[in-house]
Amino acid sequence: MATIEIEDLQVRYRRTVAVDGVSMRVAASEVVGLLGPNGAGKSSTIEALAGLRAPTSGSVRVWGLDPVTDRRRLRPAVGVQLQESTLHGSLKVDELLTLYASFYPDPRDPGELVEELGLTKVRRTAFDDLSGGQQQRLSIAIALVGRPRLVVLDELTTGLDPRARRRVWALVERLRADGVTVLLVSHAMDEVERLCDRVVLLVDGRVRAEGAVADLVREAGLPPGSGLEDAYLALVGRRPDAGEEGE
Ligand code: ADP
């Protein structure tokens, strides 16, 4: 059974069709990158996957379960890092991680995660007093503290300095080694090339292309050996409003 199975997903807001018939599968232990310009529907897809948003139509299954109605059963096994996490701002890094650890039957050691993410110096700092990059690393730690079998990461390393990015990459590489399934949203093509087995490229709420980097390069009509960034730009560029994403 696939870990993630999305069939003809539609997510519509009042005036906008954010996701317009997306189908995709992620097998167990795969690391898959979800790419696409701003407004392509990545966050809406991830929210549906995390059970935070009900699909307008179509279906989303995680290990065959419905993320909205079976949220309680899925919660212990799914770790989600969202772009804007609303955490208790006055709690310290240590306190927050210990609190989240207490929600799970077999949590990771918060101290170990703090170290792996380079947060040791700020472990007694309140969330509100952390820098943006530190807050982001903490949200990754929170997504991982319950030893999830599926991890969903939104804009994994956006805004992180080079050293912090390397730390987070190493963490994802360890998840891969442990057979954890990972779906990650990223705009950093080097990151995606390094970490992901496969890529799904969304444009205007639809799957524009999917496969390994070499598949996207071929689909874009570029010479073999071209990079993901060139393939991305070629595939995203072939539409009338290209270049107005305001990335
Ligand atoms: P991405 O994550 O790829 O940037 P989103 O899923 O956030 O894409 O957004 C897809 C489209 O849906 C965009 O046009 C966005 O403006 C719209 N949208 C996203 N969230 C909402 C919302 N809560 N209410 C109304 N429109 C939304």
Residues whose N, C-alpha, C, O or C-beta is under 5 A from the ligand:
A	BS01	ADP	Y13 T16 A18 P37 N38 G39 A40 G41 K42 S43 S44
